[in-house]
Amino acid sequence: MKKSISDLSTEQLKGKRVLVRVDFNVPRDKKTGEITDDRRIKEALPTIKYLIDKGSKVILVSHLGRPSGVTEELRLTKIGERLGELLGKKVLKLDDCIGEEVENAISKMNSGDVTLLENVRFYQEEEANDENFAKKLAALADVYVNDAFGTAHRAHASTEGVARVIPGVCGFLIQKELEIMGKALSDPKKPFVAIIGGAKVSSKISVIKNLAQKVDVLVIGGGMIYTFLKSQGYEIGKSLVEAKFLDQAKLIWAELKAMPNLKLIVPVDDVVTSDISNPDAPVKTVPSSQIPADMMGVDIGPETIKLIKDAVKDAGTVVWNGPLGVFENPKFSKGTMEIAKALAASKAVTIIGGGDSAAAAEKSGVADKITHISTGGGASLEFLEGKSLPGIAILQDKK
């Protein structure tokens, strides 16, 4: 287990400058720059409020988007304003994250003040995990806290480099992610069901292999199922396929089928269309083994939905990562939405691994009925793969 801020004494926090790596990389409207989903800001509030209550000088560091140098539309000004509204107090937003002006502003902070540094990725040294840049960030603080699970799989200056200078601890969000997802993988309530979807088999190979060793039921769906089906010699029409991974898909399929204690659920029927972008194109449901040559699979059919719902209904733990169809299009979202609702209605411990699956839970209005929705898409994926996350591995262990 990793040390968290609750393991630090009041003396270690009161009046101290605490640098907190948060993940404020929130979705925004492309035209106005307005925040369209503030969930990541809200998830950071417990840690920020705890430090305010302890009398710390709270210095927040985050990235936003993929800037190339200073990029005006990727400044954190609106995020600072939204954070101030949520905290009910003024948040000082600076125009840089290192340098003399930043140091001067921080030197004037009082206990309980909150300062937000500018987008740390305006400096290429951030992603390069440059040692000198990490030292400049570390020089702003007495204590380092990482609470940005969404970037914990990246060894960047603000997520890993700073902790080499100031031994770090985790905030409450990372603590929650590690406890809930960690317990699901190490000591799950049985039966343990994993639902893996998404477009590409290439990005899910390691997850499938790792979870197959741990779960009782493995559901594979989404666009990547067609690479598996084609590897078995089935007609998949114009469905998505990763030709480079056909041989690997064939091997994995054989391995999964040979596992004596694993129940494998894959689509038995599919919703298909001839043209995904044409609203007038015909849509029909066909057996998964009989996709017409001029059509493509875009969602799971009713029989498959029933199979997955039955597995979820009897589960003790369910982990879900990746949508089961082209859910962005309302015509092809039924499978993904039905599974989100099934998780919400289940008595199981339900965990959604970030990204599109989280968006589907929000869209279907059931997010508040899910045990845990991870804030990190890539990070939760790597966690489910069983990989060590550099931004967490570097933090202090609990004695």
N, C-alpha and C positions, 0 to 999 in steps of 0.2 A: 504493500500500500504506500501511496505517496503522502507526504506531509501536506496539510492544507492550511489555509489562513486561521482556521479555528484551533490549530495546534500552536499558534504563536501567542505569547502572553500580551496583555494590555501594554506592558512596558515596551515590548518589541514593536508596537504599532503606534502608540500615542505620540503625536507630534512628529512622527517619522514620515519621510517622503516615500510613498509606496508606488512603484511603477507597475501598472497592471496591463498586461497584454490582453486586450479584448478583441472580439471579432465583430466589428461594426460594418462588415462588407454586406450591406443590406441591398435588396432590390429597389431600384428607383425608376421613375418614369423617364424614358429616354428624352422626351422634349422638355419637361419642366424641371427634372432633377429631384422632384418630390419623392419622399420615401413611400413605397407602396406596401411594404411589409416590415414592421419594426420588431418582429419577434426576437431577432438576435440582440437588439438593444435591451429589450425587456428581460431576456435570459441573463444578462450581465448585472441586472439591478441588485440581486441579493448580495453579491460580493461587494459592489460599490457602496451600498447602504451600510453593510457591516463595517467597512473601513471608515466611513464617515462617523458612524456611532462610536468607533474606537478612537476617534480623534486623529486619524491619519490625514496626511496631505496626499490626496489621491490624484495620481498622474496617469492618464489613460493613453495608450498607444494602440493604433489599429491601422489596417490598410483599407483601401476601397478601390475595387476594380483592378485594372492592369494598366496603370499610367506609364507613359514614357517620359520621364522627367516630370517637372511641375505641370500639371494638367488642371486647368481652372475648374472644369466640371466635375473633377474628382476630389475636390476639397471636402473636408469633413464639417463644414460650417453648419449645414442643415441637420446633420446628425447631432452636433453639439446642442443645437436648439431643441431638437426632439428629446434628447437626454435630459436637458434642463426641465422640460415640461413634465417628464415622467418622474424626475426626482423632486420636483417642486422647489428647486433652488437653482441659482445661476451657475452655469458651467462656463468657465473661461476657455475659449477656443483660441489656440495660438496658430500662427501662420507658418510655423516650421516645427521640426521635431528635435533638432539639435542646434547648438550654437549659443552665442552670447545672449541674444534676446530671450531665448527660451530659459536659459539659466537665471537671468534676471527676474523673469516672471515667476519662476518657481521659488526663488529666494524670498519673494514677497507673500507666498501662500501662508494662510493660517490653518490651524487644525480644523479638519472637516471640510476644507475647500476641495473643489474638483476642477482639474485642468485637463483639457483634451488637446493632445499634440496633433499636428498636421499629419496627413497621410504619409505613413512611414515608407511607402513604396515610391515616393517621389525621388528617393535615393536608390540607385541600382545596387548600392552596397547592402541594402536590406536583404534582397533575395540571394545575393552572393555570400551571405553570412560573414561579411567582412569584420575581422576582429577589431579594427580600430573604430569602426562605426558602432559596433556592439558596446565598446568601452565608453563611447560618447553618450550613448543612451543610458548605460549603467551609471554614469557619473551624475545623472539627474536624481538618483534615488538611493535610499538606504536599504529598501526591501524590494524584492522582485516577486510578482505573482503572475502566473500564467493562467488565464481563464478563457483562452481562445481555442476551444476544442476544434473548431473548423479549420484551423491552420496548424494544429499540433503535429500533422504528418509531414510538415515542411521544416527543414533545419535552416531557418532564417535568422537574421541578427536579433530581431525582437522576440522570436519564439524559442531560440536555443542558445544563441551567442551570448545574450545578456546573462543567462543563468550560469555561464562559465565564469563570469566576473562576480556576480552576486548570487550565492546559492538560492534557488527559487523554491517556491511552494505553489500548489495549485489553488485556484479559487473554487467557489461552490459549484459552478457549472461543470468544470472538468471533473470535480469530485463526483458529482451526480452521474455524469456520463460513464466514468470508470466503474462506479459501484453497480449501476443498473445493467450496463452492457457486459461488464466483466462477470457478474453473477450469472447472467443468461448463458454465457459461454462456458463458465467453469462449473456451475452448480444449478442447472436449469430445473424448473418445475416441469415434470414430464406429463404427457408426451411433449417433446420439443419439436416444433414445426418451423421450418425456414421457407420463406417464399422469395425467390430470386427472379427478378424481371429485368427490364431494361433492353436497350437496343442491341448492344454489342456483347458477344460472348467473350471477346478478347479482354474486356475490362472486368469480367466476373469469373474467369477461370479459377483464380486462387481462392476466391470466396466460396465457390461451389465445392472445391476440393477440401477446404478446411471445415466447412459446415457439414459436409457429408459424413465426416468422422464423428460428429457430435450430435446430430439430430436424429429423430425417429422418422420424421417425414420431411422430404425435400420436394418443394414445388418449383418447377422451372417453367417460366413463361416469358412474355414480352417478345420483342423482335428477335432476340438471340435464339429462340427455340428453332427458328427456321434453318440456322446453320447446323444445329443438331439433326433436324429432320432430313436435310439434304445429305448429311454425312451417312444417313441410314438408307439412302437411295429413294426417298420419297419425292414426289413432285411438289414443289413449293411455289410454282408460278413465278410471279414477279416480286415475291416477298424478299425482304432484306436478307442478305447472306454475306458472311465474311469468308470469301473463298480461301484466303490464306490459312484459315483456322479449321478447315474441314477435317484434316487428318487428326488434329488435336481433339476436336469435338467427338470424332469417332472413338478415339481411345478413352476419353472421359466417360462417354456414354456406356461403353463396355464395362468400365470400372464401377460405375454407379449401379448398373444392372446386376453386377456380381456381388454386391454388398448384401450379405444375408439379413442384416438387421435394419436395412433402410427401405422405407416405402417411398418410391419415386412417383410423383404425380406430374404428368405433363398434359398439355391440351389434347382433348379428344375431338373438339370441334372449334372452328374459327369463324370469325366474322371477316369476310373478304370484300374487296372492291377492286374495280379496274383502274380507278384514278383517285388518289387520295385528295387531290386539290380541287376536283370537280364536284360541287355539291349535288349535281344531277346524276353522277355516275351510279350505276347499280350497286347495291349492297346486299349480300346474302350470307347465310350461315351454311357451312359445309363441314363434313368430317375432316379432321386435320390431315388425314392421309390422302385426301382427294381435292386439293386446292387446284382450281382450273389454271391452265397454263397462262391465260391472259389476265389473271387477277392476283392480288397480294393479300396476305393476312395482316389485319390491322387491330384485332381485338380477340379476346377469348370468347367462345360461345357459351350458351346457357348451361350445357352439360358440364363443361369445364368449371364454370362458376360454382355449380352445385358441388362438384368434387372437392374444390378448395374450401368452400364454406363448411362442408362436413368435417374436413380435417381441422379447421380452425375452431369449430364448435367444441370438439373434444380435447383441444390442446391445453397444456399447462403453461407453455411459453410459446410465443410466436415472434419471430424476427422477420421483418419484411424490408427488402431493399430492391427498388426498381419497379416501375409501372408495368402493367400486363398488356398494354396496348398503346395506341397513339392517343393518349388520354387528353392531350391538349385540344383535340378536336372533339366537341361534344358528341358527335355521331359515333365515335369509337372509344368513348370513355367508360362505357357501362361496366366492363369487366373490372377495371381498376377501382372504380367508385364502389362497386358492390363488395369488393374484397376489403376496402377501407371500412365500410359499414359493418362487415362481418367481424373485423378486428374489434371495432368499437362495442359490438354487442357481446363479445366473448368474455368469459370469466378469467381468461388467461392473462398472464403478464405479457403485454403487447409492446413491442419495440419497433419503431420505424427508423430506418437508417438514413435519414436526411434526404436532400435533393428532391427529385421528382415525386417520390413516394410521400414525402412530407407535404408537398404542394397538393397532392391528391387528397390527403387527409383533411387539409384546410378547405379545399374546394368542396368536398363532400359534407363539410360542416361537422365532422366528428373528431377533430383534432384534440378537443378537451376530454375525450373519452379514451384516448390512447394512453397507456401507462407512461411511455417515454418516446418523444420524438427527438432524435439526435439533431444537434445544430450543425453537425459537420458532415457534408456529403462524402468527400474524398477521405476524410479522416475516419468516419465510421466504417467506410468500405475497407480501409486498410486494417482497422481494428478487427473487423469480422474475418479478415484474411489471416489474423493471428500475427500481424506484423507489429514490431515495436515502433511507437510514434516518437520521433526525436524530441519534440517539444515537451513530451511528458517524461520520457526516459531520463532526461537531464535533471529533472526536479529531485529534491531531497526525498529519500525514503523515510518512512516512519520507523522509529527505533522499535 
